[in-house]
Amino acid sequence: VGLGSPLEDMAPLRALSKGCVFINPKFDPPRDRLNTPELADKPSLRKLTSQQPYLEKFVAKPHAVTLDLGNSSQIEAAIKRIAKTKVRPIIPFEFTTEGLLERLNAYIINQDFCQNSQWPPATELRVKISFPGDSCIKTCSDSGLVCEPELFHAIESRRIHGCRIKELHKLLVAPAKAFNSTVCMLQKQPLLYSCSASDASYRRVCPCRTRHPQQRALCANC
């Protein structure tokens, strides 16, 4: 049973590998570096919707059950359901030795320091426009895709629909469209490209890509 901390620890995955079910505490509102001391020193704006977001999004029932620990009736119902369910041990492929070697191989064979090569390829790019206040992580995830920072520059080189005015800014949310406006913000400082940034005044232009069913780090056709 998760107690809300430590966040994104490996212990729940080890429990799943032994045939256990992990009760994953849901966070509402999500936790981030601004409201959680444990995350205060993390150089990221990610918002965690549960103690183990990976299990919440990619494993789920019956191996992981995400619920509000403040709801006693919900917890009681979940425990009764778990007690009646036979669960086999499971290790997500990307956490196996084979999965690690597959990623490592893909990274190595696609590195080219002698010329300008791009990987993941731009053919995997799926441009999505976020709702105001949403990050690219959420926007891509809602479409079953992954935000790929390496493809931000591919967006910048394309014509963004609905942009009459383009301005260069050093903003974490760039590239983005000002809400209820035809003004688009392009990124002046590439080091500021961020999948996790969000702002209620902007609709982010997100570099989503496909993902391999068992390897989020790899695109479907990489």
C-alpha positions as protocol buffer text, in pm:
chain_id: "A"
residue {
  index: 1
  type: VAL
  ca { x: 0 y: 0 z: 0 }
}
residue {
  index: 2
  type: GLY
  ca { x: 144 y: 336 z: -101 }
}
residue {
  index: 3
  type: LEU
  ca { x: 155 y: 599 z: 171 }
}
residue {
  index: 4
  type: GLY
  ca { x: 216 y: 896 z: -59 }
}
residue {
  index: 5
  type: SER
  ca { x: 594 y: 886 z: -27 }
}
residue {
  index: 6
  type: PRO
  ca { x: 860 y: 822 z: -152 }
}
residue {
  index: 7
  type: LEU
  ca { x: 753 y: 949 z: -492 }
}
residue {
  index: 8
  type: GLU
  ca { x: 824 y: 744 z: -807 }
}
residue {
  index: 9
  type: ASP
  ca { x: 1017 y: 484 z: -608 }
}
residue {
  index: 10
  type: MET
  ca { x: 1103 y: 142 z: -754 }
}
residue {
  index: 11
  type: ALA
  ca { x: 950 y: -54 z: -463 }
}
residue {
  index: 12
  type: PRO
  ca { x: 600 y: -74 z: -624 }
}
residue {
  index: 13
  type: LEU
  ca { x: 753 y: -226 z: -940 }
}
residue {
  index: 14
  type: ARG
  ca { x: 937 y: -483 z: -729 }
}
residue {
  index: 15
  type: ALA
  ca { x: 606 y: -565 z: -557 }
}
residue {
  index: 16
  type: LEU
  ca { x: 440 y: -622 z: -894 }
}
residue {
  index: 17
  type: SER
  ca { x: 722 y: -856 z: -995 }
}
residue {
  index: 18
  type: LYS
  ca { x: 633 y: -1071 z: -689 }
}
residue {
  index: 19
  type: GLY
  ca { x: 265 y: -1091 z: -780 }
}
residue {
  index: 20
  type: CYS
  ca { x: 142 y: -820 z: -543 }
}
residue {
  index: 21
  type: VAL
  ca { x: -110 y: -546 z: -616 }
}
residue {
  index: 22
  type: PHE
  ca { x: -4 y: -187 z: -547 }
}
residue {
  index: 23
  type: ILE
  ca { x: -257 y: 60 z: -408 }
}
residue {
  index: 24
  type: ASN
  ca { x: -139 y: 387 z: -562 }
}
residue {
  index: 25
  type: PRO
  ca { x: -239 y: 707 z: -376 }
}
residue {
  index: 26
  type: LYS
  ca { x: -399 y: 967 z: -602 }
}
residue {
  index: 27
  type: PHE
  ca { x: -294 y: 1331 z: -562 }
}
residue {
  index: 28
  type: ASP
  ca { x: -556 y: 1603 z: -604 }
}
residue {
  index: 29
  type: PRO
  ca { x: -428 y: 1862 z: -664 }
}
residue {
  index: 30
  type: PRO
  ca { x: -118 y: 1714 z: -833 }
}
residue {
  index: 31
  type: ARG
  ca { x: 211 y: 1750 z: -650 }
}
residue {
  index: 32
  type: ASP
  ca { x: 500 y: 1952 z: -791 }
}
residue {
  index: 33
  type: ARG
  ca { x: 806 y: 2144 z: -676 }
}
residue {
  index: 34
  type: LEU
  ca { x: 591 y: 2439 z: -569 }
}
residue {
  index: 35
  type: ASN
  ca { x: 368 y: 2255 z: -322 }
}
residue {
  index: 36
  type: THR
  ca { x: 573 y: 1953 z: -210 }
}
residue {
  index: 37
  type: PRO
  ca { x: 898 y: 1982 z: -6 }
}
residue {
  index: 38
  type: GLU
  ca { x: 1019 y: 1645 z: -140 }
}
residue {
  index: 39
  type: LEU
  ca { x: 1019 y: 1792 z: -492 }
}
residue {
  index: 40
  type: ALA
  ca { x: 1141 y: 2144 z: -406 }
}
residue {
  index: 41
  type: ASP
  ca { x: 1496 y: 2083 z: -530 }
}
residue {
  index: 42
  type: LYS
  ca { x: 1396 y: 1894 z: -845 }
}
residue {
  index: 43
  type: PRO
  ca { x: 1478 y: 2090 z: -1165 }
}
residue {
  index: 44
  type: SER
  ca { x: 1141 y: 2009 z: -1320 }
}
residue {
  index: 45
  type: LEU
  ca { x: 790 y: 2151 z: -1344 }
}
residue {
  index: 46
  type: ARG
  ca { x: 627 y: 1808 z: -1376 }
}
residue {
  index: 47
  type: LYS
  ca { x: 300 y: 1756 z: -1190 }
}
residue {
  index: 48
  type: LEU
  ca { x: 258 y: 1415 z: -1025 }
}
residue {
  index: 49
  type: THR
  ca { x: -103 y: 1294 z: -1018 }
}
residue {
  index: 50
  type: SER
  ca { x: -18 y: 995 z: -795 }
}
residue {
  index: 51
  type: GLN
  ca { x: 269 y: 841 z: -597 }
}
residue {
  index: 52
  type: GLN
  ca { x: 362 y: 627 z: -900 }
}
residue {
  index: 53
  type: PRO
  ca { x: 240 y: 801 z: -1221 }
}
residue {
  index: 54
  type: TYR
  ca { x: 401 y: 533 z: -1440 }
}
residue {
  index: 55
  type: LEU
  ca { x: 182 y: 261 z: -1289 }
}
residue {
  index: 56
  type: GLU
  ca { x: -123 y: 486 z: -1308 }
}
residue {
  index: 57
  type: LYS
  ca { x: -80 y: 551 z: -1681 }
}
residue {
  index: 58
  type: PHE
  ca { x: 86 y: 241 z: -1821 }
}
residue {
  index: 59
  type: VAL
  ca { x: 7 y: -55 z: -1592 }
}
residue {
  index: 60
  type: ALA
  ca { x: -322 y: 14 z: -1412 }
}
residue {
  index: 61
  type: LYS
  ca { x: -569 y: -253 z: -1294 }
}
residue {
  index: 62
  type: PRO
  ca { x: -552 y: -525 z: -1175 }
}
residue {
  index: 63
  type: HIS
  ca { x: -180 y: -480 z: -1093 }
}
residue {
  index: 64
  type: ALA
  ca { x: -206 y: -121 z: -972 }
}
residue {
  index: 65
  type: VAL
  ca { x: -512 y: 54 z: -833 }
}
residue {
  index: 66
  type: THR
  ca { x: -501 y: 434 z: -815 }
}
residue {
  index: 67
  type: LEU
  ca { x: -744 y: 585 z: -563 }
}
residue {
  index: 68
  type: ASP
  ca { x: -798 y: 856 z: -304 }
}
residue {
  index: 69
  type: LEU
  ca { x: -669 y: 737 z: 34 }
}
residue {
  index: 70
  type: GLY
  ca { x: -907 y: 980 z: 201 }
}
residue {
  index: 71
  type: ASN
  ca { x: -1206 y: 787 z: 69 }
}
residue {
  index: 72
  type: SER
  ca { x: -1250 y: 494 z: 310 }
}
residue {
  index: 73
  type: SER
  ca { x: -1536 y: 331 z: 118 }
}
residue {
  index: 74
  type: GLN
  ca { x: -1332 y: 339 z: -202 }
}
residue {
  index: 75
  type: ILE
  ca { x: -1037 y: 178 z: -23 }
}
residue {
  index: 76
  type: GLU
  ca { x: -1257 y: -92 z: 133 }
}
residue {
  index: 77
  type: ALA
  ca { x: -1414 y: -178 z: -204 }
}
residue {
  index: 78
  type: ALA
  ca { x: -1071 y: -193 z: -369 }
}
residue {
  index: 79
  type: ILE
  ca { x: -927 y: -426 z: -103 }
}
residue {
  index: 80
  type: LYS
  ca { x: -1227 y: -661 z: -132 }
}
residue {
  index: 81
  type: ARG
  ca { x: -1188 y: -666 z: -509 }
}
residue {
  index: 82
  type: ILE
  ca { x: -813 y: -731 z: -484 }
}
residue {
  index: 83
  type: ALA
  ca { x: -869 y: -1018 z: -238 }
}
residue {
  index: 84
  type: LYS
  ca { x: -1089 y: -1194 z: -496 }
}
residue {
  index: 85
  type: THR
  ca { x: -853 y: -1139 z: -789 }
}
residue {
  index: 86
  type: LYS
  ca { x: -569 y: -1367 z: -892 }
}
residue {
  index: 87
  type: VAL
  ca { x: -281 y: -1156 z: -1015 }
}
residue {
  index: 88
  type: ARG
  ca { x: 24 y: -1295 z: -1192 }
}
residue {
  index: 89
  type: PRO
  ca { x: 371 y: -1142 z: -1141 }
}
residue {
  index: 90
  type: ILE
  ca { x: 447 y: -875 z: -1397 }
}
residue {
  index: 91
  type: ILE
  ca { x: 753 y: -673 z: -1500 }
}
residue {
  index: 92
  type: PRO
  ca { x: 692 y: -403 z: -1763 }
}
residue {
  index: 93
  type: PHE
  ca { x: 916 y: -480 z: -2062 }
}
residue {
  index: 94
  type: GLU
  ca { x: 1102 y: -149 z: -2046 }
}
residue {
  index: 95
  type: PHE
  ca { x: 1219 y: -238 z: -1693 }
}
residue {
  index: 96
  type: THR
  ca { x: 1363 y: -574 z: -1797 }
}
residue {
  index: 97
  type: THR
  ca { x: 1724 y: -636 z: -1901 }
}
residue {
  index: 98
  type: GLU
  ca { x: 1609 y: -697 z: -2259 }
}
residue {
  index: 99
  type: GLY
  ca { x: 1418 y: -369 z: -2260 }
}
residue {
  index: 100
  type: LEU
  ca { x: 1723 y: -178 z: -2135 }
}
residue {
  index: 101
  type: LEU
  ca { x: 1948 y: -332 z: -2400 }
}
residue {
  index: 102
  type: GLU
  ca { x: 1694 y: -254 z: -2672 }
}
residue {
  index: 103
  type: ARG
  ca { x: 1692 y: 115 z: -2574 }
}
residue {
  index: 104
  type: LEU
  ca { x: 2069 y: 127 z: -2543 }
}
residue {
  index: 105
  type: ASN
  ca { x: 2109 y: -26 z: -2888 }
}
residue {
  index: 106
  type: ALA
  ca { x: 1866 y: 225 z: -3041 }
}
residue {
  index: 107
  type: TYR
  ca { x: 2048 y: 520 z: -2883 }
}
residue {
  index: 108
  type: ILE
  ca { x: 2392 y: 401 z: -2996 }
}
residue {
  index: 109
  type: ILE
  ca { x: 2312 y: 313 z: -3358 }
}
residue {
  index: 110
  type: ASN
  ca { x: 2125 y: 640 z: -3411 }
}
residue {
  index: 111
  type: GLN
  ca { x: 2403 y: 865 z: -3280 }
}
residue {
  index: 112
  type: ASP
  ca { x: 2607 y: 1041 z: -3547 }
}
residue {
  index: 113
  type: PHE
  ca { x: 2858 y: 1301 z: -3430 }
}
residue {
  index: 114
  type: CYS
  ca { x: 3002 y: 1358 z: -3778 }
}
residue {
  index: 115
  type: GLN
  ca { x: 2700 y: 1517 z: -3944 }
}
residue {
  index: 116
  type: ASN
  ca { x: 2367 y: 1674 z: -3866 }
}
residue {
  index: 117
  type: SER
  ca { x: 2139 y: 1378 z: -3809 }
}
residue {
  index: 118
  type: GLN
  ca { x: 1803 y: 1383 z: -3635 }
}
residue {
  index: 119
  type: TRP
  ca { x: 1666 y: 1116 z: -3407 }
}
residue {
  index: 120
  type: PRO
  ca { x: 1387 y: 1051 z: -3340 }
}
residue {
  index: 121
  type: PRO
  ca { x: 1303 y: 1128 z: -3704 }
}
residue {
  index: 122
  type: ALA
  ca { x: 1073 y: 1420 z: -3785 }
}
residue {
  index: 123
  type: THR
  ca { x: 838 y: 1176 z: -3959 }
}
residue {
  index: 124
  type: GLU
  ca { x: 724 y: 1069 z: -3610 }
}
residue {
  index: 125
  type: LEU
  ca { x: 623 y: 1426 z: -3518 }
}
residue {
  index: 126
  type: ARG
  ca { x: 257 y: 1481 z: -3435 }
}
residue {
  index: 127
  type: VAL
  ca { x: 189 y: 1847 z: -3359 }
}
residue {
  index: 128
  type: LYS
  ca { x: -80 y: 1902 z: -3095 }
}
residue {
  index: 129
  type: ILE
  ca { x: -220 y: 2228 z: -2956 }
}
residue {
  index: 130
  type: SER
  ca { x: -285 y: 2222 z: -2582 }
}
residue {
  index: 131
  type: PHE
  ca { x: -576 y: 2365 z: -2389 }
}
residue {
  index: 132
  type: PRO
  ca { x: -486 y: 2683 z: -2196 }
}
residue {
  index: 133
  type: GLY
  ca { x: -291 y: 2589 z: -1883 }
}
residue {
  index: 134
  type: ASP
  ca { x: -203 y: 2236 z: -1998 }
}
residue {
  index: 135
  type: SER
  ca { x: 155 y: 2114 z: -2041 }
}
residue {
  index: 136
  type: CYS
  ca { x: 281 y: 1930 z: -2347 }
}
residue {
  index: 137
  type: ILE
  ca { x: 327 y: 1619 z: -2132 }
}
residue {
  index: 138
  type: LYS
  ca { x: -47 y: 1611 z: -2060 }
}
residue {
  index: 139
  type: THR
  ca { x: -150 y: 1715 z: -2411 }
}
residue {
  index: 140
  type: CYS
  ca { x: 54 y: 1442 z: -2579 }
}
residue {
  index: 141
  type: SER
  ca { x: -42 y: 1181 z: -2319 }
}
residue {
  index: 142
  type: ASP
  ca { x: -413 y: 1253 z: -2372 }
}
residue {
  index: 143
  type: SER
  ca { x: -363 y: 1153 z: -2736 }
}
residue {
  index: 144
  type: GLY
  ca { x: -165 y: 839 z: -2652 }
}
residue {
  index: 145
  type: LEU
  ca { x: 161 y: 1007 z: -2754 }
}
residue {
  index: 146
  type: VAL
  ca { x: 484 y: 1124 z: -2588 }
}
residue {
  index: 147
  type: CYS
  ca { x: 627 y: 1476 z: -2577 }
}
residue {
  index: 148
  type: GLU
  ca { x: 966 y: 1468 z: -2753 }
}
residue {
  index: 149
  type: PRO
  ca { x: 1198 y: 1764 z: -2669 }
}
residue {
  index: 150
  type: GLU
  ca { x: 1428 y: 1678 z: -2962 }
}
residue {
  index: 151
  type: LEU
  ca { x: 1148 y: 1768 z: -3204 }
}
residue {
  index: 152
  type: PHE
  ca { x: 1075 y: 2121 z: -3078 }
}
residue {
  index: 153
  type: HIS
  ca { x: 1301 y: 2268 z: -3347 }
}
residue {
  index: 154
  type: ALA
  ca { x: 1097 y: 2084 z: -3614 }
}
residue {
  index: 155
  type: ILE
  ca { x: 786 y: 2272 z: -3495 }
}
residue {
  index: 156
  type: GLU
  ca { x: 969 y: 2605 z: -3508 }
}
residue {
  index: 157
  type: SER
  ca { x: 1054 y: 2547 z: -3875 }
}
residue {
  index: 158
  type: ARG
  ca { x: 692 y: 2478 z: -3970 }
}
residue {
  index: 159
  type: ARG
  ca { x: 404 y: 2714 z: -4021 }
}
residue {
  index: 160
  type: ILE
  ca { x: 179 y: 2707 z: -3715 }
}
residue {
  index: 161
  type: HIS
  ca { x: -188 y: 2732 z: -3810 }
}
residue {
  index: 162
  type: GLY
  ca { x: -361 y: 3051 z: -3703 }
}
residue {
  index: 163
  type: CYS
  ca { x: -47 y: 3260 z: -3644 }
}
residue {
  index: 164
  type: ARG
  ca { x: -63 y: 3605 z: -3802 }
}
residue {
  index: 165
  type: ILE
  ca { x: 209 y: 3751 z: -3584 }
}
residue {
  index: 166
  type: LYS
  ca { x: 519 y: 3562 z: -3469 }
}
residue {
  index: 167
  type: GLU
  ca { x: 738 y: 3689 z: -3188 }
}
residue {
  index: 168
  type: LEU
  ca { x: 1061 y: 3552 z: -3041 }
}
residue {
  index: 169
  type: HIS
  ca { x: 1060 y: 3520 z: -2661 }
}
residue {
  index: 170
  type: LYS
  ca { x: 1258 y: 3347 z: -2388 }
}
residue {
  index: 171
  type: LEU
  ca { x: 956 y: 3169 z: -2241 }
}
residue {
  index: 172
  type: LEU
  ca { x: 937 y: 2816 z: -2102 }
}
residue {
  index: 173
  type: VAL
  ca { x: 602 y: 2769 z: -2276 }
}
residue {
  index: 174
  type: ALA
  ca { x: 729 y: 2866 z: -2623 }
}
residue {
  index: 175
  type: PRO
  ca { x: 638 y: 2771 z: -2888 }
}
residue {
  index: 176
  type: ALA
  ca { x: 284 y: 2868 z: -2795 }
}
residue {
  index: 177
  type: LYS
  ca { x: -24 y: 3060 z: -2907 }
}
residue {
  index: 178
  type: ALA
  ca { x: -153 y: 3342 z: -2691 }
}
residue {
  index: 179
  type: PHE
  ca { x: -504 y: 3250 z: -2573 }
}
residue {
  index: 180
  type: ASN
  ca { x: -780 y: 3407 z: -2788 }
}
residue {
  index: 181
  type: SER
  ca { x: -518 y: 3571 z: -3010 }
}
residue {
  index: 182
  type: THR
  ca { x: -340 y: 3522 z: -3343 }
}
residue {
  index: 183
  type: VAL
  ca { x: -4 y: 3601 z: -3182 }
}
residue {
  index: 184
  type: CYS
  ca { x: 239 y: 3308 z: -3157 }
}
residue {
  index: 185
  type: MET
  ca { x: 547 y: 3294 z: -2938 }
}
residue {
  index: 186
  type: LEU
  ca { x: 851 y: 3118 z: -3082 }
}
residue {
  index: 187
  type: GLN
  ca { x: 1146 y: 3011 z: -2869 }
}
residue {
  index: 188
  type: LYS
  ca { x: 1439 y: 3251 z: -2869 }
}
residue {
  index: 189
  type: GLN
  ca { x: 1653 y: 3031 z: -2641 }
}
residue {
  index: 190
  type: PRO
  ca { x: 1652 y: 2659 z: -2740 }
}
residue {
  index: 191
  type: LEU
  ca { x: 1786 y: 2564 z: -2395 }
}
residue {
  index: 192
  type: LEU
  ca { x: 1446 y: 2665 z: -2254 }
}
residue {
  index: 193
  type: TYR
  ca { x: 1243 y: 2410 z: -2452 }
}
residue {
  index: 194
  type: SER
  ca { x: 1021 y: 2235 z: -2196 }
}
residue {
  index: 195
  type: CYS
  ca { x: 758 y: 1962 z: -2215 }
}
residue {
  index: 196
  type: SER
  ca { x: 637 y: 2026 z: -1859 }
}
residue {
  index: 197
  type: ALA
  ca { x: 584 y: 2404 z: -1857 }
}
residue {
  index: 198
  type: SER
  ca { x: 230 y: 2545 z: -1865 }
}
residue {
  index: 199
  type: ASP
  ca { x: 56 y: 2882 z: -1845 }
}
residue {
  index: 200
  type: ALA
  ca { x: -315 y: 2960 z: -1840 }
}
residue {
  index: 201
  type: SER
  ca { x: -255 y: 3249 z: -2083 }
}
residue {
  index: 202
  type: TYR
  ca { x: -115 y: 3024 z: -2356 }
}
residue {
  index: 203
  type: ARG
  ca { x: -203 y: 2723 z: -2567 }
}
residue {
  index: 204
  type: ARG
  ca { x: 119 y: 2530 z: -2614 }
}
residue {
  index: 205
  type: VAL
  ca { x: 228 y: 2397 z: -2953 }
}
residue {
  index: 206
  type: CYS
  ca { x: 355 y: 2050 z: -2863 }
}
residue {
  index: 207
  type: PRO
  ca { x: 603 y: 1817 z: -3038 }
}
residue {
  index: 208
  type: CYS
  ca { x: 431 y: 1486 z: -2973 }
}
residue {
  index: 209
  type: ARG
  ca { x: 556 y: 1160 z: -3120 }
}
residue {
  index: 210
  type: THR
  ca { x: 439 y: 802 z: -3144 }
}
residue {
  index: 211
  type: ARG
  ca { x: 560 y: 552 z: -2887 }
}
residue {
  index: 212
  type: HIS
  ca { x: 643 y: 184 z: -2899 }
}
residue {
  index: 213
  type: PRO
  ca { x: 377 y: -10 z: -2703 }
}
residue {
  index: 214
  type: GLN
  ca { x: 634 y: -147 z: -2457 }
}
residue {
  index: 215
  type: GLN
  ca { x: 902 y: 122 z: -2481 }
}
residue {
  index: 216
  type: ARG
  ca { x: 798 y: 481 z: -2417 }
}
residue {
  index: 217
  type: ALA
  ca { x: 1154 y: 596 z: -2492 }
}
residue {
  index: 218
  type: LEU
  ca { x: 1131 y: 468 z: -2851 }
}
residue {
  index: 219
  type: CYS
  ca { x: 892 y: 581 z: -3123 }
}
residue {
  index: 220
  type: ALA
  ca { x: 668 y: 327 z: -3292 }
}
residue {
  index: 221
  type: ASN
  ca { x: 876 y: 307 z: -3611 }
}
residue {
  index: 222
  type: CYS
  ca { x: 1224 y: 386 z: -3477 }
}
